[in-house]
Amino acid sequence: MNIRLRLFQSPEERGVFIQILESTYRFTLGSIAGAVGASAVYPIDLVKTRMQNQRTGSFIGEVAYRNSWDCFKKVIRHEGMFGLYRGLVPQLIGVAPEKAIKLTMNDLVRDKFMDKNGNIALHAEIIAGACAGASQVVFTNPLEIVKIRLQVAGEIAAASKVRAWSVVKDLGLFGLYKGARACLLRDVPFSAIYFPAYAHVKAKFADENGYNHPLTLLAAGAIAGVPAASLVTPADVIKTRLQVVARSGQTTYNGVIDATRKIYAEEGARAFWKGAIARVFRSSPQFAVTLVTYEILQRLFYVDFGGSRPAGSEQTISTPIEEAVRKPHHIGGYQVAMPVLTGLETKFGISLPRFSFAKPQNPQN
C-alpha cells in the first residue's frame, strides 16, 4: 500500500525548512537503497579490488590470479564463502551516507535546473551528476581505503586477521583521505555519465503512458552502468594502488601522477584496465539495484514536498472516453457509432444524449 502525503501545492510555497525535510527524506531512502545495492554485489567488488592490486612488473613471483573467475574460485577455496564478504561491515556503515548524498545531490541539482514543465537540458543533467559524484568523496574515500585493505588482507595466508578499527587507527584522519584525488577523478566522471544515461534510457523503456515498471528501471540502471563503470577504470586502478599497503618488493607510489608513470612504465597501458570486467559486473548491477530500490521506496512511501517526483512513477489508466480521444479512429470507437445513433434519431425520433470530444492535438504544432 502506498503512503501518500501532500504538504504543499507548488514549489513556490516551499520554504528552506521544507526543502531540508525533502533532502532528509531522500537521504534516508538513499541510505537504504545504497545498503541493498552494495550487499548484492559485494563479492564481485572484492574480486575487482584483488585483480587491480595484482602486480605483474615490480614484484618477483607468480601472479596469484589468472583472471577474475580464477580469483573468485581461489577466494572460496582458501578463505571460504565468508572470504567474499571481507570488509562488508565498514562498507555498509559507509555506503549509506555515500550513496544517499550522491542520490540526494543529483536530485537537488536537477530540481534547480528543471523548468516549470519538468524538462532539463542535457548539460544540466551532466552538471548534476558531476556534483553528485564530487559530493560523495568525503564519505567514499575513508570507506574505500578501509574496505580495500580488508579485502586484500586475505591474500597473505600467514597474515594476522585485520580489523576495520585497527586500519582506521593506523591511518589516522589524514590517512583516510589518501588517494582522494584519484577518487575524485573516478567518481565525478562516473556520475556525470551515469545519471544522464540512466534518465534517458529509463525514458526510452517507459510505456506509452510514461510509466516505468521496476524491471525496466533495473534494465535502465544496468545499461547506464556499463559505459560509466568501464570508462573510469584507469582512475579506479590508480586509486586502488595508492590506497593498499605495498608489500616487500612492490613498487610504492607518491600520488596520482607518480602512480600513472610507474604503472605505465612497469606494466604497460593494459594495466590501467585491470579488473575492468569485474568493475562493470559490480558497478552496473549495484547501481541498478540501488536506483530501483530508491525509486520503489519513493513510490511506496511517497511524500509530496512540492518538488519533483521521479519520472515514470505515475501509473495512469485511460478511461474509455480518453482512449477514444487519443485513438479517434479505433474500431468500436464513438465516431464509428455516430452514423448508427444518427439513424436511430431520424427514423424513430429517439432523443439521445449528446457527447463531444476534444480533437487530439497535432504533435507537429
N, C-alpha and C positions, 0 to 999 in steps of 0.2 A: 504493500500500500504506500502510495506517495504521500509524503508530508509536505504540504504547501503552505507557505505563509507569505503574504504580501505586505510590505511595510510602507512603500511609497509608490505613487502613481507614475512618476517620471524622474529621470536623473537630475533635473534642475532642482528638485525638492530636497536632494540629499545634502547633508552636512558632512563635515570632516569625521564626526563620530560614527556616522552610518557607514562611511567608506572604510573606516578602520574595522568595524564589525564585519563588513563584507570580506576584507582581506583575512581576518581571523578565521572566518567560516571557510574560505578557500584553503587557507593554510592547514586547517585541521583535516579537511578531506584529502588534501595533497599529501599529508603525512601518512595517512592510512594507505593511500594508493601507492606511495613510494615504497613502503614496507612490503606490500604484497608483491610488487614488481621485482624488488631486489631479491626476495626469498625464492621466487620462481626460477630465477636463472643463476643463482649464486655459484653452483658447481662449474658452469661454463666460465664465469668470471675468474674463478681460481685457476682453471686451465689456461686462460688467456694471460694471466699475470705470470705464470711459470714459463710459458713459452716466450714471452717478451724478455724475461730476465735471463734466459739461457744464452750464454756467451759462446761464440764459436771461434773467436780470433785471438783473445788475450789470455785464455785460461788453458793450461796444458791438461789434457784429459779428454775422455769421451763425452759427447753430449748426452744429457740424461734422457731426452725425449726426441723421438724421430719426427713426430707431428702431434697435433692436438689430440687425436684419438689415442695415440700411444701414451700420451701424458695422462689422459683420463683413466686408462686401464691401470697404469702403474700406481696412480694415487690410490685407487681402490685396493689394489693388490698389497701395497706396502703400508697404507695408512688406514684402510677400511673405508666404509661409506661415510663415516663422520669426518674423514680427512677432506672430503669435498666441501665441507662447511667450515673449514678453519677461518676464523675471523668474522663469522656471521654476526655474532652478538654486537661488536662495535659497529659493524655495518648497519645493522637495524637501528641502533641508537643514533647514528649519524645520518642515515639516509632519510629519516623522517623530516628533519628541518631542511636537508639538502634539496630533496625533490619538492617539498612543499614550497620553499622560497622560489624555486625555479618556475613551478606552475603558477604560483600567485603573481610573480613579477611579470610573466608573459601575459597573463590575463589583464593585469593592471595597465601595462603599457599599451596593449591592444585596445583597451577601453578608451584610453586617452586619444589615440589616433583614429578611432572609429567615428564615422559621420552619423547623422541622425537616422539614416536608413540602415545602419548596421554594416556598411561597407568599409573596407580598409584596403589601402594600396599595398602592393607587394613590398615596396621598400620599407613601409611602416611595419609590416609583418617581420621582415628580416631584422629591423632595429629592435623590435620587441623580443625576438628570440635571442639576439645578441645580449641584450640587457639581462635577460633571464639567465643565460649562461655565465655572465660575469658576476652576477649577484650571488650565485651559489658557491663560488670558490671559497668563501670564508668558512663554509662548512665542509666542502668537498675535500680540500687538501689535508686537513688533520685526519679526517675519516680514512682517506685512501692510503696515507702513509702508514697508519697503524694496520689497516687491513692487508696491505701488500706485504709488510714484514711478517705478519702472522701466516700469510699464505705461502711464502717461500721458506718458512721455518721448517716445514716438514720434509724438505729436500735432503737435509742432512740427518742421517739415521741416528748418529750418536749425540746429536744436539739435545740440550735440555729443553723442556717444554717452555715455550714463550707465551707469556700472558700479555693481554692488551694493556693493563695498567703499568706493567714494567716497561713496555715500549714507550708509553706516554711519559713516564718519569725520566727515562734515558734521553728522550728527545728534548724535553722542556718546551716552553711556549713557542720560542722562535723556531725550534727544530721541527715542530709540527707543520710549519709552512715551508719546509724545504721542497723545492720543485714547484712552487706556486706559479711561477711564470709559465712553465710548461703546462700546468693545469689550466691556466687561462687560455693558452694557445690551443688547447684541445676543446675546452667547454664552450668558449664563445662561438667559434665556427660551427660546432656541433649543433647548438641550439638555434643559431641563425639559419641553418639548413633544415633542421628537423621540424620545427614548429610551422613554418610556412608550408613545407611539403605535406605535413600531416593535415593541415587545414584544407589544402586544395585536393588532396587525394580523398579525404573524407567527403568533400562536396561532390566529387565525381561518383562516389559509391552510394550517395543518398538516393532514396526512391523518388518517384515523381512528385510527392508531396514535401520533399526536402527532409524526410526523416531518416536517421541512421540507426540501423539495427546494431546491437552490440557486436555481432560478428563482423559487420562492415567497419566498425570502429577498430576492432582488433586487426583486421587486414590493413587498414589505412596506417595504423601505428607501426606495423611490421614493415610495410613497404617504405615508409618515410625514414625508418631507421637504417636501411641498407646504405644509401649514399652518405648519410650523416656520420655513421659509425666508421665506415671504411675510409673516407677521405681524411679523417683526423687521426688515423692510426699512427703516423710518424710522431706526432706530438705525444701520443699516449706511450709509445715506446721510450721516448726521451724522459718523460715523467717517471716511468717505472724504474729506469736505470738510475735516476737521480735519488729516488726515494728508498731503494733497497740498500742493505749493508753489503758492500763488496767483500767477498771472501778472499783469502790469501791467493795471490796470483792474478786476481781480476783487476781490470782497469778501473780507476776511480775517475769521477767527473766533477768539474768545478762550475757547473752552470749549464744553461741550455746550449750556448754556442760551443763550449768546450765539448760537451757530450755529443753534439751533432758532428763535429770534426772527427772525434776519436772513433765513433761508431762507424762513420763512413770510411775512414782510413783502415780500420782493422777488419771490418766485416762486410763492407760494400753497401750499396744502396738498398739491396734486398732486405737488410737487417731492419730497416725502418718500417717494414711491412710485416714483421714477425707478429704472429697472433692475430692478424687481420681477420681471418675467417672466424676464429673464436670470438673476436670482438663483435663482429657482425651478428653472430649467432647468440651473443649475450645481450648486446645493446638493443638490437631490433625487437626481440620479443619482450625484453624488460620494459622498454618504453611503451610498447603496445599494451602490455598488461597494465602498466601504470596509468596510461591515458584512459583506457577502457574503464578501469576501476574508478578513476577520478570523475569521469563523466556520468557513470551509472550512479555513483554516490550523489552527485548533484541532481540527478533525476529523482532519486528515491527520497532525498532529504532536501527538497527544493525550498529555498528561502529567497524571495524576490526583494533585493535591496535597491531596486531601481536601476541596476547596471545591466550588463549584457548577460544573456544566458547562452550556454554552449549551442552553436548552430547544429541543427539536426536533432534536437532533443524533444521537439514537439511532434507528437504523432497526431495528424489531423485526419478525420474521416469525412469524406464528402457526402453531403445529403443528395438525394435524387435530383432535386432542383439544381443544386450546384453542379452536379455531374452533367445535367442537360445543358447548362450554360457553357461548361467547359468543352463539351462534345455535342454541339447542337445538331449535328447530322448523324448521330449514333442511331442505329436501327432500334426502334422501340421508344425513341425519344419523343418529347412533346410535339416537336414540329411535324413528325411523321403522322401523329394522331390528329393534327389540326383539321385536315380535309374531312375526316370522318365525323368529327364533332360539328363542323360547319354544316355538313349534310343532314345530320340529325336535327339541328335547329331549323333548317329550311323546310324539311319535309314534315316534321311532326310538331313544330312550334315549341320545342323544348328550350327553356332558357337555362343555359349552363353557365357556371362561374367563369369569369374571365381571368386569365393569367398572363403576365408579361415577364419576359426575361431580359436582363441587361445583355446587350450584344457583347461578345468577347472582344477584348482589345486586340488590335493588330500589333504583334510584338515588334514590328519594324517601325511603328510610330513612336 
